[in-house]
Amino acid sequence: MRSVRTRLRPRVDLFSPVALGDLSLANRVVMAPLTRLRASATGVPGELIAEHYRQRAGLGMIITEGTWPNPQSQGYPGQPGIVTDEQIAGWRAVADAVHERGGTIVMQLMHAGRVTHPDVIGGREAEAPSAIAIEGEVRTPSGKQPYPVPHALTGDELGRLRDEFVQAARNAIAAGLDGVELHGANGYLLHEFLSPASNERTDAYGGTPENRARFVVEVVTAVAEAIGAGRVGLRISPQHNIQGAFETDAADVLLTYGALLDQLRPLGLAYLSVLHAEPGGDLVQELRRRFGGPLVANSGFGTVTTREEAIGLIEEAHAEAVAVGRPVIANPDLVERWAGEHPENAPQPHLFYADGAEGYNDYPTLQQVG
């Protein structure tokens, strides 16, 4: 016979509420950070972006597209920032729109590192852990161009950069967002420090796994101290091997990310978001154990995260929440659709990075088609 305590325990499923640190989610479906490039030429999010996020406020939590903390960190034309008064005001309108519908929204702070070009960042040099260019081409206002050799950051510049992350986080909170997520994934600056392929430094920030993790630890710690750890998440993508941030040695991966999370564990961060093809696998679950806090699983960078997978990740206790990308792009009411097992709109990839509302704010809801 089951005890009264067992019988009264709330059911945990994809559609049940959950707390991630100080963040209260009505359900466990999270909008993954999705680059959409609809900001103004000066990085200001306007009404178009506010409407996009407002439509998706029914998700348990929205993580915004990557937003730059200094002008040198912008990766793409049309990407928003959180530096100027105009940008802060623009994000305040976004946060207000989401909150009016009862939603929760955090801002992803993203420094592109070497994944940019002087033509994107006003003639400035790209900056990175080491002066190593990525193979390939980058999208600029004048077309695709080869990635430049970046400027290797000095020790003094690392202190300046850490402070810029902190100020950006404070600006996000001042704009009314509920928290921030630091982007340590996908080959951008923080990930570039973690990867031995992009970090060839010989000082305290390079070489050993512990040293390569050092700058990420310093940035996350400083942001947590500034705005409260319960409002700070971190995104990582071990073994994703993208944009030159290669991590092909499994032992080194575990040593590097283990060192990172062992040092972050005492902070009590809101969550750790891990982008990996096998969220229920040994690596992700070991990192989750080392982190000691809520995990947001995200398996959908190369493949679409389905309803069945998301439900399974929660019911099998592999994560506390699931980040979803393309289905959220095409279905602003995705939680309602998944909860009722309704058909989904198909996304239109050719419009992902276009201008305007088409393929952005014009996907119909069930109410509109019913």
C-alpha positions in Angstrom: 0.0 0.0 0.0 1.4 3.4 -0.9 1.9 6.0 1.8 -0.2 9.1 2.0 2.9 11.1 1.2 3.5 9.1 -2.0 -0.2 9.4 -3.1 -0.2 13.2 -2.6 3.1 13.9 -4.3 2.5 16.2 -7.3 2.9 14.5 -10.7 6.0 15.6 -12.5 5.6 15.9 -16.2 6.5 18.2 -19.0 3.4 20.4 -18.3 3.9 20.7 -14.5 5.5 23.8 -12.9 9.1 23.9 -11.7 11.4 26.4 -10.0 14.8 27.0 -11.5 16.6 29.0 -8.8 14.6 32.2 -8.3 12.7 31.6 -11.6 9.2 30.1 -11.4 8.1 28.3 -14.6 4.5 27.4 -15.2 5.6 24.4 -17.3 8.9 22.8 -18.3 9.0 23.7 -22.0 11.6 26.4 -22.5 12.2 28.5 -25.6 15.8 27.9 -26.6 17.8 31.0 -27.6 17.2 31.5 -31.3 19.1 33.9 -33.5 16.6 35.8 -35.6 18.3 39.1 -36.5 15.3 41.4 -36.4 16.9 44.2 -34.3 17.7 47.7 -35.8 21.1 48.6 -37.2 22.0 50.0 -33.8 21.0 46.8 -32.0 17.7 48.0 -30.6 14.9 45.4 -30.3 11.7 47.0 -31.6 8.0 46.2 -31.7 8.5 43.3 -34.0 10.7 41.5 -31.4 8.4 42.4 -28.5 5.5 40.9 -30.4 7.5 37.7 -31.2 8.3 37.1 -27.5 4.8 38.2 -26.4 3.2 35.5 -28.6 5.4 32.8 -26.9 4.8 33.8 -23.3 2.9 30.6 -22.6 6.1 28.7 -22.6 7.5 27.9 -19.1 10.5 30.2 -19.8 11.8 32.3 -22.8 15.5 32.5 -23.3 16.1 35.4 -25.7 18.3 35.3 -28.7 22.0 36.0 -28.0 22.4 39.6 -27.0 25.8 41.4 -27.1 27.3 42.9 -24.0 29.7 45.3 -25.8 29.9 46.5 -29.4 32.9 44.4 -30.2 31.0 41.2 -29.3 28.3 41.5 -31.9 28.3 38.4 -34.2 25.8 39.2 -36.8 24.0 42.2 -38.5 20.5 42.6 -36.9 21.6 41.1 -33.6 20.4 43.1 -30.5 22.6 44.5 -27.7 22.0 45.4 -24.1 24.5 48.4 -23.8 22.9 51.6 -24.8 19.9 53.4 -23.2 17.9 52.8 -26.4 18.6 49.1 -26.3 17.7 48.9 -22.6 14.4 50.7 -23.3 13.7 48.3 -26.2 14.2 45.3 -24.0 12.0 46.8 -21.3 9.1 46.8 -23.8 9.9 43.2 -24.6 9.9 42.2 -20.9 6.6 44.1 -20.3 4.9 42.4 -23.2 5.9 38.9 -21.9 5.0 39.7 -18.3 1.6 41.1 -19.3 0.8 37.5 -20.4 2.2 36.0 -17.3 5.5 34.7 -18.9 9.0 34.4 -17.7 11.9 35.7 -19.8 15.7 35.7 -19.3 18.3 37.2 -21.6 21.1 35.3 -23.1 24.3 37.3 -23.0 26.5 36.3 -25.9 30.0 37.5 -26.8 30.6 36.2 -30.3 34.4 36.2 -29.8 36.1 35.5 -33.1 32.8 34.5 -34.8 32.4 38.0 -36.3 34.1 40.4 -38.7 35.3 44.1 -38.5 32.5 45.0 -41.0 29.9 43.8 -38.4 31.5 45.5 -35.4 32.2 49.0 -36.8 35.8 48.4 -37.9 36.9 47.0 -34.5 39.0 43.9 -34.2 37.4 40.6 -33.3 38.7 39.4 -29.9 39.3 35.9 -28.7 41.5 33.8 -26.3 44.1 33.3 -29.0 45.0 34.8 -32.4 43.5 31.8 -34.4 41.0 32.4 -37.2 38.1 30.1 -37.9 38.1 28.3 -41.3 35.3 29.5 -43.5 33.3 32.6 -44.1 31.1 34.9 -42.0 28.0 36.9 -43.0 28.6 40.6 -43.1 26.6 43.6 -44.4 28.7 43.5 -47.6 28.3 39.7 -48.1 30.2 36.7 -46.9 33.9 37.2 -46.1 36.6 35.0 -44.6 36.8 35.0 -40.8 39.6 37.4 -39.7 42.5 36.5 -37.3 41.2 37.8 -34.0 43.1 39.9 -31.4 44.3 37.7 -28.5 42.9 39.2 -25.3 45.4 40.4 -22.7 45.0 39.9 -19.0 43.9 43.4 -18.4 41.3 43.1 -21.3 39.9 40.0 -19.6 39.1 42.1 -16.5 37.4 44.7 -18.7 35.4 42.1 -20.5 34.3 40.4 -17.3 33.0 43.8 -16.1 31.1 44.4 -19.3 29.3 41.1 -18.8 28.4 42.2 -15.3 27.1 45.6 -16.6 25.1 43.9 -19.3 23.5 41.6 -16.7 22.6 44.6 -14.6 21.2 46.3 -17.7 19.0 43.3 -18.4 17.6 43.3 -14.9 17.1 47.0 -15.1 15.1 46.4 -18.3 12.8 44.1 -16.3 14.0 40.7 -17.5 13.8 37.9 -14.9 17.4 36.8 -15.3 20.3 36.1 -17.7 21.9 33.1 -19.3 25.6 33.2 -20.1 26.4 31.7 -23.5 29.3 29.3 -23.1 28.4 27.2 -26.1 28.5 26.9 -29.9 32.0 28.3 -30.4 31.5 31.8 -29.1 33.9 33.6 -26.8 33.3 31.7 -23.5 33.3 28.4 -25.3 36.5 29.5 -27.1 38.3 29.6 -23.8 37.1 26.1 -22.9 38.2 24.4 -26.2 41.9 23.5 -26.6 41.5 24.0 -30.4 40.7 27.8 -29.9 42.6 28.4 -26.7 46.4 28.1 -27.0 47.2 30.5 -24.3 50.3 29.9 -22.0 49.1 32.1 -19.1 46.7 31.2 -16.3 43.8 31.1 -18.7 45.2 28.4 -21.0 46.8 25.0 -21.2 45.3 22.7 -18.5 41.5 22.0 -18.3 41.3 24.0 -15.1 43.1 27.0 -16.7 40.8 26.9 -19.8 37.8 26.9 -17.5 39.1 29.9 -15.4 37.7 32.8 -17.4 34.2 31.3 -17.6 34.2 30.7 -13.9 35.3 34.3 -13.3 32.6 35.7 -15.5 29.8 33.5 -14.2 30.8 34.2 -10.6 31.0 38.0 -11.1 27.5 38.1 -12.8 26.0 35.9 -10.0 27.4 38.2 -7.4 26.0 41.2 -9.2 22.4 40.1 -9.8 22.0 37.0 -7.6 22.9 33.5 -8.6 19.3 32.4 -8.6 18.7 34.5 -11.6 21.7 33.2 -13.6 22.0 30.3 -15.9 24.8 28.9 -18.0 24.7 27.3 -21.4 27.4 24.8 -22.6 27.7 22.5 -25.6 30.5 19.9 -24.8 31.6 17.9 -27.9 29.4 20.0 -30.2 32.5 20.7 -32.4 31.2 23.8 -34.2 32.8 27.0 -35.4 36.3 25.7 -34.7 35.7 25.0 -31.0 36.6 21.4 -31.4 36.5 19.0 -28.4 37.4 15.6 -29.7 39.2 14.1 -26.7 36.5 12.6 -24.4 38.8 12.6 -21.4 39.8 16.2 -21.8 36.1 17.2 -22.2 35.2 15.6 -18.9 38.2 17.2 -17.1 37.4 20.6 -18.6 33.7 20.7 -17.9 34.1 18.9 -14.6 36.6 21.6 -13.5 34.1 24.3 -14.6 31.1 22.9 -12.8 32.9 21.8 -9.7 33.8 25.5 -9.2 30.4 26.8 -10.1 28.4 24.3 -8.0 28.8 26.3 -4.7 27.2 29.4 -6.3 23.7 27.9 -6.5 23.0 29.0 -10.1 19.4 28.9 -11.4 20.2 26.2 -14.0 22.7 24.6 -16.4 21.6 24.3 -20.0 23.4 21.6 -21.9 23.2 21.3 -25.7 24.1 17.7 -26.5 22.8 15.0 -28.8 22.4 12.6 -25.8 21.0 14.5 -22.8 20.2 11.2 -21.0 23.7 9.9 -21.7 26.7 9.4 -19.3 28.5 12.7 -20.1 25.5 15.1 -19.6 24.2 13.2 -16.6 27.7 13.3 -15.0 27.9 17.1 -15.7 24.5 17.5 -14.2 25.7 15.7 -11.0 28.8 17.8 -10.8 26.7 21.0 -11.2 24.2 19.9 -8.5 21.4 22.1 -9.7 18.5 22.1 -12.3 19.3 20.9 -15.8 17.7 22.3 -19.0 18.3 19.7 -21.7 18.6 20.7 -25.3 19.2 18.0 -27.9 17.7 19.8 -30.9 20.5 21.7 -32.6 21.0 19.2 -35.4 17.6 17.5 -35.1 14.2 18.7 -34.0 13.2 18.1 -30.4 9.8 16.2 -30.6 7.0 16.2 -28.1 7.7 12.5 -27.3 11.4 13.2 -26.6 10.6 16.2 -24.4 8.1 14.2 -22.4 10.5 11.3 -22.0 13.3 13.5 -20.8 11.2 14.8 -17.9 9.4 11.6 -17.1 12.6 9.6 -17.1 14.1 12.3 -14.7 16.9 13.2 -17.1 16.3 17.0 -16.8 14.1 19.5 -15.0 13.2 21.3 -18.2 13.6 21.0 -22.0 14.8 23.7 -24.3 13.0 23.6 -27.7 13.9 25.6 -30.9 12.3 25.1 -34.2 8.9 23.9 -33.0 8.7 27.1 -30.9 9.5 29.2 -34.0 6.5 27.8 -35.9 4.1 27.4 -32.9 3.8 30.3 -30.5 1.3 28.2 -28.6 3.4 25.1 -28.5 2.6 24.1 -24.9 -1.1 24.1 -25.7 -0.5 22.1 -28.9 1.7 19.5 -27.1 -0.6 19.2 -24.1 -3.6 18.5 -26.3 -1.7 16.5 -28.9 -2.7 18.9 -31.7 -1.0 19.2 -35.1 1.9 21.6 -35.4 2.7 24.3 -37.9 5.7 23.5 -40.1 8.6 26.0 -39.8 9.8 28.0 -42.8 13.6 27.9 -42.6 14.1 30.2 -45.6 12.6 33.0 -43.4 14.5 32.3 -40.2 16.9 35.2 -40.9 14.8 37.3 -43.1 13.5 40.8 -42.3 10.0 41.6 -41.1 7.1 39.7 -39.6 6.8 37.0 -42.3 8.1 33.7 -40.9 8.5 35.4 -37.5 5.2 36.7 -36.1 2.6 35.3 -38.6 2.4 31.6 -37.5 -1.2 30.9 -36.6 -2.3 29.7 -33.2 -4.9 27.0 -32.6 -7.4 29.7 -31.7 -6.8 31.5 -35.0 -7.2 28.3 -37.1 -10.1 26.9 -35.1 
